[in-house]
Structure formats: structure tokens, C-alpha cells
Amino acid sequence: MNIRKAIIDDLSRVAEIYVFNNRINFFPIFKDEVFSFGELQVVPLIDNYFKREDIIENIYVYDNGIIKGFIQMNGAEIYKLYVDTSFQSEGIGNELIEFAVRELYADNLWALEKNVRAISFYQREGFIIQCEGLDEATGEKEYTMLWKQK
């Protein structure tokens, strides 16, 4: 198994994966240049978010010599799941989800309606749309998805 609990030394790579995925997936939706290319920077993200004990203790990385992806849990919710864009479509996301379901008892997540690629991926991995709502921060339509065994 290439998945392990994250440590402080992993955070620059985790933040890098997060920043670039966020720009690719969410900038086209929100078109917020100030946030995506100004506020969203690796070092402040590490210092102000990922280094927090309550955050890092819930992050697991896919590491086969290079950290290629990570998953962050919030109880039984998959809170964040990102794979480096250079390594997507290699089964890493699948392994992270299988690990979260099997080892961490993950059973739910949410995704923005406009993030069609993510929704399709989660559905292939065994999640189904349970309900829809509005993201309080953005006003965008989102889906709550529940895991149903494949």
C-alpha cells in the first residue's frame, strides 16, 4: 500500500497539489483571479491551513517515492481528494477512495454541480448523489454524495 498518514515534511507537496488542482478545477467555475492567483499560494496555505494539527492529522498521502495525491478526511466525510494533474488517470484516486472507505469508514462527500469530471469519477467509484443544495460560501449548486458499494 502506498498510502500513509501525512507528516509535516509532506505539506509543501500537498499544498502544491492542492493549489494547482484548485486553479484548474475551480478557476473556470468562479473566475476569481484575485483568489486563484493571488491569495491561493503554497506557503501561506501550508502555514495557515495544512499545518494546523486538526488538519494534518486527517491527511493521508499516496506516496510511491513521490507524493502523487492526498485525501483529507472530516469524520466519515472525504473532505478533499486531489491527485497531481501529471498523475491523474493512473488509479491513484481510486486507491485513495478505497483506502478511505476501508480504513477510515468514509461514506460521504460533496461536489459542486459544475465539477462534472469529479462527479463522474465519484460515481464510477461507487458514490451516488443523495441530495442537492447550495454551497453557503459561493451560492453554487452542490451535491451530497453517499458511498454505496460498487
DSSP file (Angstrom, degrees, kcal/mol; ACC not computed):
  #  RESIDUE AA STRUCTURE BP1 BP2  ACC     N-H-->O    O-->H-N    N-H-->O    O-->H-N    TCO  KAPPA ALPHA  PHI   PSI    X-CA   Y-CA   Z-CA
    1    1 A M              0   0    0      0, 0.0    61,-0.0     0, 0.0    94,-0.0   0.000 360.0 360.0 360.0 132.4    0.0    0.0    0.0
    2    2 A N        +     0   0    0     62,-0.0    61,-3.8     2,-0.0     2,-0.5   0.205 360.0  99.7 -98.4  13.5    1.4    3.4   -1.0
    3    3 A I  E     +A   62   0A   0     59,-0.2     2,-0.3    92,-0.1    59,-0.2  -0.878  43.2 156.0-109.3 132.7   -0.9    5.4    1.3
    4    4 A R  E     -A   61   0A   0     57,-2.1    57,-2.9    -2,-0.5     2,-0.1  -0.943  48.1 -80.0-146.1 164.9    0.3    6.7    4.7
    5    5 A K  E     -A   60   0A   0     -2,-0.3    55,-0.3    55,-0.2    52,-0.1  -0.441  54.7-110.6 -66.3 139.0   -0.5    9.4    7.2
    6    6 A A        -     0   0    0     53,-2.7     2,-0.3    50,-0.3    53,-0.1  -0.365  30.8-160.7 -71.0 150.6    0.9   12.8    6.2
    7    7 A I    >   -     0   0    0     -2,-0.1     3,-2.1     1,-0.0     4,-0.5  -0.824  37.1 -96.0-123.9 168.0    3.8   14.4    8.1
    8    8 A I  G >  S+     0   0    0      1,-0.3     3,-1.7    -2,-0.3     4,-0.3   0.867 121.8  60.2 -52.0 -41.8    5.0   18.0    8.3
    9    9 A D  G 3  S+     0   0    0      1,-0.3     3,-0.3     2,-0.1     4,-0.3   0.681 100.4  57.4 -64.3 -16.0    7.6   17.3    5.6
   10   10 A D  G X> S+     0   0    0     -3,-2.1     4,-2.4     1,-0.2     3,-0.5   0.625  82.0  88.5 -84.1 -14.7    4.9   16.4    3.1
   11   11 A L  H <> S+     0   0    0     -3,-1.7     4,-2.8    -4,-0.5     5,-0.2   0.780  79.6  56.2 -66.8 -30.3    3.0   19.6    3.4
   12   12 A S  H 3> S+     0   0    0     -4,-0.3     4,-2.0    -3,-0.3    -1,-0.3   0.922 113.2  43.0 -65.6 -39.8    4.8   21.6    0.6
   13   13 A R  H <> S+     0   0    0     -3,-0.5     4,-2.6    -4,-0.3    -2,-0.2   0.913 114.1  50.6 -69.8 -42.7    3.9   18.8   -1.9
   14   14 A V  H  X S+     0   0    0     -4,-2.4     4,-2.3     1,-0.2    -2,-0.2   0.933 112.9  46.5 -59.5 -46.5    0.3   18.5   -0.5
   15   15 A A  H  X S+     0   0    0     -4,-2.8     4,-2.9     2,-0.2    -1,-0.2   0.882 110.7  52.9 -65.6 -38.2   -0.2   22.3   -0.8
   16   16 A E  H  X S+     0   0    0     -4,-2.0     4,-2.2    -5,-0.2     5,-0.3   0.937 110.4  47.1 -61.9 -46.8    1.3   22.3   -4.3
   17   17 A I  H  X S+     0   0    0     -4,-2.6     4,-2.1     1,-0.2     5,-0.2   0.918 114.3  48.5 -60.3 -43.6   -1.1   19.6   -5.5
   18   18 A Y  H  X S+     0   0    0     -4,-2.3     4,-2.8    -5,-0.2    -2,-0.2   0.938 110.8  49.2 -62.4 -49.1   -4.0   21.4   -3.9
   19   19 A V  H  X S+     0   0    0     -4,-2.9     4,-2.2     1,-0.2    -2,-0.2   0.933 114.3  43.6 -60.0 -48.9   -3.1   24.8   -5.4
   20   20 A F  H  X S+     0   0    0     -4,-2.2     4,-2.0     1,-0.2    -1,-0.2   0.892 115.8  47.3 -69.4 -38.1   -2.7   23.6   -9.0
   21   21 A N  H  X S+     0   0    0     -4,-2.1     4,-3.1    -5,-0.3     5,-0.4   0.905 110.9  53.1 -65.3 -40.5   -5.8   21.4   -8.9
   22   22 A N  H  X>S+     0   0    0     -4,-2.8     4,-2.6    -5,-0.2     5,-0.9   0.917 110.1  47.4 -61.6 -43.0   -7.8   24.2   -7.4
   23   23 A R  H  X5S+     0   0    0     -4,-2.2     4,-0.7    -5,-0.2    -1,-0.2   0.914 116.2  43.7 -65.0 -42.2   -6.7   26.6  -10.2
   24   24 A I  H  <5S+     0   0    0     -4,-2.0    -2,-0.2    -5,-0.2    -1,-0.2   0.911 124.9  32.0 -69.7 -42.7   -7.5   24.0  -12.9
   25   25 A N  H  <5S+     0   0    0     -4,-3.1     4,-0.2    -5,-0.2    -3,-0.2   0.824 129.8  27.8 -88.1 -33.3  -10.9   22.8  -11.5
   26   26 A F  H >X5S+     0   0    0     -4,-2.6     4,-2.9    -5,-0.4     3,-0.5   0.735 102.6  70.6-109.2 -25.4  -12.3   25.9   -9.7
   27   27 A F  H 3X<S+     0   0    0     -5,-0.9     4,-2.9    -4,-0.7    -3,-0.1   0.929  99.4  53.4 -58.2 -43.0  -11.0   29.0  -11.5
   28   28 A P  H 34 S+     0   0    0      0, 0.0    -1,-0.2     0, 0.0    -2,-0.1   0.803 114.7  42.8 -61.6 -25.5  -13.1   28.2  -14.6
   29   29 A I  H <4 S+     0   0    0     -3,-0.5    -2,-0.2    -4,-0.2    -3,-0.1   0.931 128.8  23.7 -82.2 -50.3  -16.2   28.0  -12.3
   30   30 A F  H  < S-     0   0    0     -4,-2.9    -3,-0.2     2,-0.1     3,-0.1   0.720  80.6-153.1 -94.0 -22.8  -15.6   31.0  -10.1
   31   31 A K     <  +     0   0    0     -4,-2.9     2,-0.9    -5,-0.5     3,-0.2   0.858  37.7 153.3  51.5  40.9  -13.3   33.1  -12.3
   32   32 A D     >  +     0   0    0      1,-0.2     4,-2.8    -6,-0.2     5,-0.3  -0.784  18.3 175.4-103.9  89.7  -11.8   34.8   -9.2
   33   33 A E  H  > S+     0   0    0     -2,-0.9     4,-2.5     1,-0.2     5,-0.4   0.873  77.3  57.8 -62.2 -39.4   -8.3   35.8  -10.3
   34   34 A V  H  >>S+     0   0    0      2,-0.2     5,-2.3     3,-0.2     4,-0.8   0.921 116.0  34.8 -60.2 -45.1   -7.6   37.6   -7.0
   35   35 A F  I  4>S+     0   0    0      3,-0.2     5,-3.0     4,-0.2    -2,-0.2   0.971 121.0  45.4 -72.0 -54.3   -8.2   34.4   -5.1
   36   36 A S  I  <5S+     0   0    0     -4,-2.8    -3,-0.2     1,-0.2    -2,-0.2   0.827 130.6  20.1 -63.9 -35.1   -6.8   31.8   -7.5
   37   37 A F  I  <5S+     0   0    0     -4,-2.5    -1,-0.2    -5,-0.3    -3,-0.2   0.425 134.6  32.7-118.1  -0.7   -3.6   33.6   -8.5
   38   38 A G  I  <5S+     0   0    0     -4,-0.8    -3,-0.2    -5,-0.4    -4,-0.1   0.704 125.7  25.8-114.9 -66.7   -3.1   36.0   -5.6
   39   39 A E  I   <S+     0   0    0     -5,-2.3     2,-1.5     1,-0.2    -4,-0.2   0.856 105.3  78.2 -72.1 -35.8   -4.4   34.6   -2.3
   40   40 A L      < +     0   0    0     -5,-3.0     2,-0.3    -6,-0.2    -1,-0.2  -0.595  64.0 146.4 -82.7  90.8   -4.0   30.9   -3.1
   41   41 A Q     >  -     0   0    0     -2,-1.5     4,-2.0     1,-0.1     5,-0.2  -0.939  53.6-122.2-128.7 149.1   -0.3   30.4   -2.7
   42   42 A V  H  > S+     0   0    0     -2,-0.3     4,-2.2     1,-0.2     5,-0.2   0.923 104.7  46.3 -58.4 -53.9    1.6   27.3   -1.4
   43   43 A V  H  > S+     0   0    0      1,-0.2     4,-2.6     2,-0.2     5,-0.2   0.937 115.2  44.1 -63.9 -49.9    3.5   28.8    1.6
   44   44 A P  H  > S+     0   0    0      0, 0.0     4,-3.1     0, 0.0     5,-0.3   0.886 112.0  55.3 -61.6 -34.4    0.6   30.7    3.2
   45   45 A L  H  X>S+     0   0    0     -4,-2.0     5,-1.8     2,-0.2     4,-1.5   0.908 110.3  45.6 -63.0 -41.5   -1.7   27.7    2.6
   46   46 A I  I  <>S+     0   0    0     -4,-2.2     5,-2.4     3,-0.2     6,-0.2   0.970 118.3  42.0 -62.2 -53.7    0.8   25.5    4.5
   47   47 A D  I  <5S+     0   0    0     -4,-2.6    -2,-0.2     1,-0.2    -1,-0.2   0.865 123.6  35.6 -64.8 -38.8    1.2   28.0    7.3
   48   48 A N  I  <5S+     0   0    0     -4,-3.1    -1,-0.2    -5,-0.2    -2,-0.2   0.592 135.6   5.1 -96.5 -11.4   -2.4   29.0    7.7
   49   49 A Y  I ><5S+     0   0    0     -4,-1.5     3,-1.7    -5,-0.3     7,-0.2   0.562 121.1  46.4-133.6 -68.4   -4.2   25.7    6.9
   50   50 A F  I 3 <S+     0   0    0     -5,-1.8     6,-0.3     1,-0.3    -4,-0.2   0.768 107.1  59.0 -63.3 -27.6   -2.3   22.4    6.4
   51   51 A K  T 3 <S+     0   0    0     -5,-2.4    -1,-0.3    -6,-0.3    -4,-0.1   0.650  77.3 111.9 -75.9 -13.9    0.0   22.8    9.4
   52   52 A R  S X> S-     0   0    0     -3,-1.7     4,-2.7    -6,-0.2     3,-1.3  -0.383  73.5-131.5 -61.8 135.3   -2.9   23.0   11.8
   53   53 A E  H 3> S+     0   0    0      1,-0.3     4,-1.7     2,-0.2    -1,-0.1   0.870 106.1  54.8 -58.4 -39.9   -2.9   19.9   14.0
   54   54 A D  H 34 S+     0   0    0      2,-0.2    -1,-0.3     1,-0.2    -2,-0.1   0.714 115.3  41.4 -68.7 -18.6   -6.6   19.2   13.4
   55   55 A I  H X4 S+     0   0    0     -3,-1.3     3,-2.1    -6,-0.2    -2,-0.2   0.910 113.2  47.3 -90.6 -56.0   -6.0   19.3    9.7
   56   56 A I  H >< S+     0   0    0     -4,-2.7     3,-1.5    -6,-0.3   -50,-0.3   0.814 103.8  63.1 -61.3 -30.4   -2.7   17.4    9.2
   57   57 A E  T 3< S+     0   0    0     -4,-1.7    -1,-0.3    -5,-0.3    -2,-0.1   0.644 106.0  47.3 -69.5 -10.4   -3.9   14.5   11.5
   58   58 A N  T <  S+     0   0    0     -3,-2.1    15,-2.7    -5,-0.1     2,-0.4   0.128  91.3  99.1-115.3  19.1   -6.6   13.8    8.9
   59   59 A I  E <   - B   0  72A   0     -3,-1.5   -53,-2.7    13,-0.2     2,-0.4  -0.909  46.9-174.1-111.1 135.2   -4.5   13.9    5.8
   60   60 A Y  E     -AB   5  71A   0     11,-2.6    11,-2.5    -2,-0.4     2,-0.3  -0.983  11.3-150.4-126.5 137.7   -3.2   10.8    4.0
   61   61 A V  E     -AB   4  70A   0    -57,-2.9   -57,-2.1    -2,-0.4     2,-0.7  -0.823  15.9-132.4-112.3 147.8   -0.8   10.8    1.1
   62   62 A Y  E     +AB   3  69A   0      7,-2.7     6,-2.4    -2,-0.3     7,-0.9  -0.892  40.1 173.1 -91.3 114.3   -0.3    8.5   -1.8
   63   63 A D  E     + B   0  67A   0    -61,-3.8     4,-0.2    -2,-0.7    -2,-0.0  -0.948  27.1 158.8-134.8 110.4    3.5    8.1   -1.8
   64   64 A N  S    S-     0   0    0      2,-1.5     3,-0.1    -2,-0.4    -1,-0.1  -0.191  96.4 -55.4-116.5  39.4    5.4    5.7   -4.0
   65   65 A G  S    S+     0   0    0    -63,-0.1     2,-0.4     1,-0.0    -2,-0.1  -0.028 139.8  55.7 106.9 -25.8    8.6    7.7   -3.6
   66   66 A I  S    S-     0   0    0     -4,-0.0    -2,-1.5     0, 0.0     2,-0.7  -0.998  91.3-119.9-133.2 132.8    6.8   10.8   -4.9
   67   67 A I  E     +B   63   0A   0     -2,-0.4    -4,-0.2    -4,-0.2     3,-0.1  -0.651  38.9 168.8 -74.2 117.6    3.7   12.2   -3.3
   68   68 A K  E     -     0   0A   0     -6,-2.4    16,-3.0    -2,-0.7     2,-0.3   0.539  57.9  -8.6-109.7 -11.7    1.2   12.0   -6.1
   69   69 A G  E     -BC  62  83A   0     -7,-0.9    -7,-2.7    14,-0.3     2,-0.3  -0.981  56.0-152.3-171.6 170.5   -2.1   12.7   -4.3
   70   70 A F  E     -BC  61  82A   0     12,-2.7    12,-2.3    -2,-0.3     2,-0.4  -0.988   5.3-150.2-153.2 161.2   -3.7   13.1   -1.0
   71   71 A I  E     -BC  60  81A   0    -11,-2.5   -11,-2.6    -2,-0.3     2,-0.5  -0.996   8.6-158.4-132.8 138.7   -7.0   12.7    0.8
   72   72 A Q  E     -BC  59  80A   0      8,-2.9     7,-2.3    -2,-0.4     8,-1.7  -0.977  12.5-155.6-118.5 130.9   -8.3   14.8    3.8
   73   73 A M  E     - C   0  78A   0    -15,-2.7     2,-0.3    -2,-0.5     5,-0.2  -0.723  17.1-169.4-104.4 153.3  -11.0   13.4    6.0
   74   74 A N  E >  S- C   0  77A   0      3,-2.3     3,-1.7    -2,-0.3     2,-0.4  -0.768  73.1 -60.0-136.5  89.2  -13.5   15.1    8.2
   75   75 A G  T 3  S-     0   0    0     -2,-0.3    -1,-0.1     1,-0.3     4,-0.1  -0.607 120.2 -18.1  67.2-124.4  -15.0   12.3   10.3
   76   76 A A  T 3  S+     0   0    0     -2,-0.4    31,-2.8    -3,-0.1    32,-1.3   0.344 119.3 101.4 -92.9   5.6  -16.6    9.9    7.7
   77   77 A E  E <  S-Cd  74 108A   0     -3,-1.7    -3,-2.3    29,-0.2     2,-1.0  -0.767  73.5-133.4 -94.8 132.3  -16.6   12.6    5.0
   78   78 A I  E     +C   73   0A   0     30,-3.0    32,-0.5    -2,-0.4    -5,-0.2  -0.762  31.9 178.7 -76.5 107.6  -14.0   12.7    2.3
   79   79 A Y  E     +     0   0A   0     -7,-2.3     2,-0.3    -2,-1.0    -6,-0.2   0.868  61.6   6.5 -86.5 -40.5  -13.3   16.4    2.6
   80   80 A K  E     +C   72   0A   0     -8,-1.7    -8,-2.9    -3,-0.2     2,-0.3  -0.995  57.9 176.7-142.5 140.8  -10.6   16.8    0.0
   81   81 A L  E     +C   71   0A   0     -2,-0.3     2,-0.4   -10,-0.2   -10,-0.2  -0.903  14.7 164.6-144.6 115.4   -9.2   14.4   -2.6
   82   82 A Y  E     -C   70   0A   0    -12,-2.3   -12,-2.7    -2,-0.3     2,-0.4  -0.995  18.2-167.6-136.1 138.1   -6.6   15.6   -5.1
   83   83 A V  E     -C   69   0A   0     -2,-0.4   -14,-0.3   -14,-0.3     5,-0.1  -0.983  41.4 -98.6-120.6 135.1   -4.2   13.9   -7.4
   84   84 A D    >   -     0   0    0    -16,-3.0     3,-2.2    -2,-0.4     4,-0.4  -0.245  32.6-124.6 -50.4 135.2   -1.4   15.8   -9.1
   85   85 A T  G >  S+     0   0    0      1,-0.3     3,-0.7     2,-0.2    -1,-0.2   0.775 109.3  60.7 -58.8 -27.2   -2.5   16.6  -12.6
   86   86 A S  G 3  S+     0   0    0      1,-0.2    -1,-0.3   -18,-0.0    -2,-0.1   0.684 111.8  38.7 -71.8 -17.2    0.6   14.9  -14.1
   87   87 A F  G X  S+     0   0    0     -3,-2.2     3,-0.7   -19,-0.2     5,-0.4   0.232  84.0 127.0-120.2  12.6   -0.5   11.6  -12.5
   88   88 A Q  T <   +     0   0    0     -3,-0.7    -3,-0.0    -4,-0.4   -19,-0.0  -0.336  65.7  33.7 -70.2 156.5   -4.3   11.6  -12.9
   89   89 A S  T 3  S+     0   0    0      1,-0.0    -1,-0.2    -2,-0.0    -4,-0.0   0.719  88.2 104.4  69.2  25.5   -6.0    8.6  -14.6
   90   90 A E  S <  S-     0   0    0     -3,-0.7    -2,-0.1     0, 0.0    -1,-0.0   0.273 100.5 -99.1-112.9   7.7   -3.4    6.1  -13.1
   91   91 A G  S  > S+     0   0    0      3,-0.0     4,-2.2    -4,-0.0     5,-0.1   0.486  89.8 120.7  90.9   2.8   -5.7    4.7  -10.4
   92   92 A I  H  > S+     0   0    0     -5,-0.4     4,-2.4     2,-0.2     5,-0.2   0.924  75.3  48.5 -68.6 -44.8   -4.4    6.9   -7.6
   93   93 A G  H  > S+     0   0    0      1,-0.2     4,-2.5     2,-0.2    -1,-0.2   0.900 110.6  53.1 -60.4 -40.6   -7.7    8.5   -6.8
   94   94 A N  H  > S+     0   0    0      1,-0.2     4,-2.8     2,-0.2    -2,-0.2   0.929 109.5  47.9 -59.0 -47.3   -9.3    5.0   -6.8
   95   95 A E  H  X S+     0   0    0     -4,-2.2     4,-2.4     1,-0.2    -2,-0.2   0.893 110.7  51.5 -63.3 -39.5   -6.7    3.8   -4.3
   96   96 A L  H  X S+     0   0    0     -4,-2.4     4,-2.4     2,-0.2    -1,-0.2   0.916 112.6  45.6 -63.9 -42.4   -7.3    6.8   -2.1
   97   97 A I  H  X S+     0   0    0     -4,-2.5     4,-2.8     2,-0.2     5,-0.3   0.935 112.2  50.3 -66.8 -45.5  -11.0    6.3   -2.1
   98   98 A E  H  X S+     0   0    0     -4,-2.8     4,-2.7     1,-0.2     5,-0.3   0.909 112.3  48.6 -58.6 -41.6  -10.7    2.5   -1.4
   99   99 A F  H  X>S+     0   0    0     -4,-2.4     4,-3.2    -5,-0.2     5,-0.8   0.935 112.1  48.6 -61.3 -47.3   -8.4    3.3    1.5
  100  100 A A  H  X5S+     0   0    0     -4,-2.4     6,-2.4     3,-0.2     4,-0.9   0.897 115.6  43.4 -63.1 -41.1  -10.7    5.9    2.9
  101  101 A V  H  X5S+     0   0    0     -4,-2.8     4,-0.6     4,-0.3    -1,-0.2   0.939 122.8  36.8 -68.6 -47.3  -13.8    3.6    2.7
  102  102 A R  H  <5S+     0   0    0     -4,-2.7    -2,-0.2    -5,-0.3    -3,-0.2   0.923 131.5  23.9 -74.4 -46.0  -12.0    0.5    4.0
  103  103 A E  H  <5S+     0   0    0     -4,-3.2    -3,-0.2    -5,-0.3    -2,-0.1   0.773 133.1  31.6 -95.6 -29.2   -9.7    2.0    6.7
  104  104 A L  H  <<S-     0   0    0     -4,-0.9    -3,-0.2    -5,-0.8    -2,-0.1   0.351  98.3-123.0-114.9   3.5  -11.3    5.3    7.6
  105  105 A Y     <  -     0   0    0     -4,-0.6    -4,-0.3    -6,-0.3    -3,-0.1   0.804  41.5-178.4  58.8  34.5  -15.0    4.3    7.1
  106  106 A A        +     0   0    0     -6,-2.4   -29,-0.2    -9,-0.1    -1,-0.2  -0.381  16.0 160.8 -61.7 138.1  -15.6    7.1    4.6
  107  107 A D        +     0   0    0    -31,-2.8    40,-2.3     1,-0.3     2,-0.3   0.364  52.8  32.2-141.9   3.0  -19.2    7.2    3.5
  108  108 A N  E     +dE  77 146A   0    -32,-1.3   -30,-3.0    38,-0.2     2,-0.3  -0.992  45.2 163.3-157.7 164.1  -19.9   10.6    2.0
  109  109 A L  E     - E   0 145A   0     36,-1.9    36,-3.2    -2,-0.3     2,-0.3  -0.940  25.7-126.7-163.7 174.9  -18.5   13.7    0.2
  110  110 A W  E     - E   0 144A   0    -32,-0.5     2,-0.3    -2,-0.3    34,-0.2  -0.964  19.0-174.8-133.1 155.3  -19.8   16.7   -1.6
  111  111 A A  E     - E   0 143A   0     32,-2.1    32,-3.2    -2,-0.3     2,-0.2  -0.995  31.4-107.1-147.7 143.4  -19.0   18.1   -5.1
  112  112 A L  E >   - E   0 142A   0     -2,-0.3     3,-1.7    30,-0.2    30,-0.3  -0.481  28.2-126.8 -68.4 140.0  -20.0   21.2   -7.0
  113  113 A E  T 3  S+     0   0    0     28,-2.7    -1,-0.1     1,-0.3    29,-0.1   0.858 110.5  55.5 -54.9 -37.6  -22.5   20.5   -9.7
  114  114 A K  T 3  S+     0   0    0     27,-0.5     2,-1.6     1,-0.2    -1,-0.3   0.590  85.0  84.2 -75.9  -9.7  -20.2   22.3  -12.2
  115  115 A N    <>  +     0   0    0     -3,-1.7     4,-2.2     1,-0.2     3,-0.3  -0.485  56.4 161.7 -89.8  66.2  -17.3   20.0  -11.3
  116  116 A V  H  >  +     0   0    0     -2,-1.6     4,-2.6     1,-0.2     5,-0.2   0.846  66.3  55.5 -58.9 -40.9  -18.6   17.4  -13.8
  117  117 A R  H  > S+     0   0    0     -3,-0.3     4,-2.2     1,-0.2    -1,-0.2   0.917 109.5  46.7 -61.7 -43.2  -15.4   15.5  -14.0
  118  118 A A  H  > S+     0   0    0     -3,-0.3     4,-3.0     2,-0.2     5,-0.2   0.924 111.8  50.5 -65.4 -44.0  -15.2   14.9  -10.2
  119  119 A I  H  X S+     0   0    0     -4,-2.2     4,-2.4    -7,-0.2    -2,-0.2   0.928 110.9  48.9 -60.6 -45.1  -18.9   13.8  -10.1
  120  120 A S  H  X S+     0   0    0     -4,-2.6     4,-2.1     2,-0.2    -1,-0.2   0.913 112.1  49.3 -60.3 -43.5  -18.3   11.3  -12.8
  121  121 A F  H  X S+     0   0    0     -4,-2.2     4,-1.6    -5,-0.2    -2,-0.2   0.945 111.1  48.7 -60.6 -49.7  -15.2   10.0  -11.1
  122  122 A Y  H  <>S+     0   0    0     -4,-3.0     5,-2.6     1,-0.2     4,-0.3   0.880 110.0  52.1 -61.9 -37.5  -17.0    9.6   -7.7
  123  123 A Q  H ><5S+     0   0    0     -4,-2.4     3,-1.3     1,-0.2    -1,-0.2   0.905 108.0  51.1 -65.6 -40.0  -19.9    7.9   -9.4
  124  124 A R  H 3<5S+     0   0    0     -4,-2.1    -1,-0.2     1,-0.3    -2,-0.2   0.815 107.5  55.5 -63.4 -29.1  -17.5    5.4  -11.0
  125  125 A E  T 3<5S-     0   0    0     -4,-1.6    -1,-0.3    -5,-0.2    25,-0.2   0.471 131.3 -89.7 -85.7  -2.1  -16.0    4.8   -7.6
  126  126 A G  T < 5S+     0   0    0     -3,-1.3    22,-3.3     1,-0.4     2,-0.3   0.548  82.6 130.4 110.2   8.5  -19.4    3.9   -6.1
  127  127 A F  E   < -F  147   0A   0     -5,-2.6    -1,-0.4    20,-0.3     2,-0.3  -0.712  36.0-162.0 -93.4 147.3  -20.8    7.1   -4.8
  128  128 A I  E     -F  146   0A   0     18,-2.9    18,-2.5    -2,-0.3     2,-0.5  -0.939  29.2-102.8-124.9 150.7  -24.4    8.2   -5.6
  129  129 A I  E     +F  145   0A   0     -2,-0.3    16,-0.3    16,-0.2     3,-0.1  -0.596  37.6 176.3 -73.0 123.0  -26.0   11.6   -5.5
  130  130 A Q  E     -     0   0A   0     14,-3.1     2,-0.3    -2,-0.5    15,-0.2   0.855  60.4 -22.7 -94.6 -46.2  -28.1   11.7   -2.3
  131  131 A C  E     -F  144   0A   0     13,-1.4    13,-2.7     2,-0.0    -1,-0.4  -0.973  56.5-127.5-159.0 168.3  -29.3   15.3   -2.4
  132  132 A E  E     +F  143   0A   0     -2,-0.3     2,-0.3    11,-0.2    11,-0.2  -0.897  30.8 150.2-124.7 156.0  -28.5   18.7   -3.7
  133  133 A G  E     -F  142   0A   0      9,-2.5     9,-2.7    -2,-0.3     2,-0.4  -0.849  44.3 -81.1-158.4-167.3  -28.2   22.1   -2.1
  134  134 A L  E     -F  141   0A   0     -2,-0.3     2,-0.4     7,-0.2     7,-0.2  -0.949  37.9-118.2-114.6 134.0  -26.4   25.4   -2.4
  135  135 A D     >  -     0   0    0      5,-3.5     4,-3.0    -2,-0.4     5,-0.2  -0.559  23.3-143.7 -66.0 123.8  -22.8   26.0   -1.2
  136  136 A E  T  4 S+     0   0    0     -2,-0.4    -1,-0.2     1,-0.2    -2,-0.0   0.855  94.8  46.4 -61.9 -36.8  -23.2   28.6    1.5
  137  137 A A  T  4 S+     0   0    0      1,-0.1    -1,-0.2     3,-0.1    -2,-0.0   0.846 128.7  20.3 -76.6 -33.9  -20.0   30.4    0.7
  138  138 A T  T  4 S-     0   0    0      2,-0.2    -2,-0.2    -3,-0.1    -1,-0.1   0.650  88.4-128.6-113.1 -18.6  -20.4   30.5   -3.1
  139  139 A G     <  +     0   0    0     -4,-3.0     2,-0.2     1,-0.3    -3,-0.1   0.511  62.2 139.9  77.9   3.6  -24.1   30.1   -3.8
  140  140 A E        -     0   0    0     -5,-0.2    -5,-3.5     1,-0.1    -1,-0.3  -0.531  61.0-104.4 -80.8 147.1  -23.1   27.3   -6.3
  141  141 A K  E     - F   0 134A   0     -7,-0.2   -28,-2.7    -2,-0.2   -27,-0.5  -0.498  45.6-177.2 -69.0 135.6  -25.3   24.2   -6.5
  142  142 A E  E     -EF 112 133A   0     -9,-2.7    -9,-2.5   -30,-0.3     2,-0.4  -0.935  18.8-136.1-135.0 158.5  -23.6   21.2   -4.9
  143  143 A Y  E     -EF 111 132A   0    -32,-3.2   -32,-2.1    -2,-0.3     2,-0.5  -0.938   7.2-144.3-115.7 136.9  -24.4   17.5   -4.4
  144  144 A T  E     -EF 110 131A   0    -13,-2.7   -14,-3.1    -2,-0.4   -13,-1.4  -0.884  26.6-162.0 -91.7 129.6  -24.0   15.5   -1.3
  145  145 A M  E     -EF 109 129A   0    -36,-3.2   -36,-1.9    -2,-0.5     2,-0.4  -0.938   6.7-155.7-120.7 137.2  -22.9   12.0   -2.4
  146  146 A L  E     -EF 108 128A   0    -18,-2.5   -18,-2.9    -2,-0.4     2,-0.5  -0.854  22.6-115.1-110.7 145.6  -23.1    8.8   -0.4
  147  147 A W  E     + F   0 127A   0    -40,-2.3     2,-0.4    -2,-0.4   -20,-0.3  -0.655  31.4 178.9 -80.8 128.3  -20.9    5.7   -0.9
  148  148 A K        -     0   0    0    -22,-3.3   -41,-0.0    -2,-0.5    -2,-0.0  -1.000  41.8-100.1-124.9 128.5  -22.8    2.6   -2.0
  149  149 A Q              0   0    0     -2,-0.4   -23,-0.1     1,-0.2   -24,-0.0  -0.145 360.0 360.0 -50.7 136.4  -20.6   -0.4   -2.5
  150  150 A K              0   0    0    -25,-0.2    -1,-0.2   -26,-0.0   -24,-0.1   0.475 360.0 360.0 -62.9 360.0  -19.8   -1.0   -6.2
